[in-house]
Amino acid sequence: MTQRTSEAESQSDAVQRVREARSFAVQLPVLGRVPLPRPEQLAFFAAIGLLAAVEIIEWPVAVTIAAGHILLTDQHNRAVQEIGEALEGV
């Protein structure tokens, strides 16, 4: 029982370290640590912004696409986290 608990804790620690390594953050004086999207997401948002800036797509469409992308990514991350937690319990 103790060994199983220590294995689960070590796996949880490893998962947490991987999450921290994959995330980017900037330390701001007033706001503290502010997380940034991954580089590929920043490129996606830049492309959407560029398309809106040169008026290939309208600003409301760009905002809707960006919001949908954020929501989809967040939902995917939650699903992966729940699967990982379920596998830890096995």
Secondary structure as UniProt FT lines:
FT   HELIX           2..22
FT   STRAND          24..28
FT   TURN            29..31
FT   STRAND          32..36
FT   HELIX           39..53
FT   TURN            54..55
FT   HELIX           59..88
//
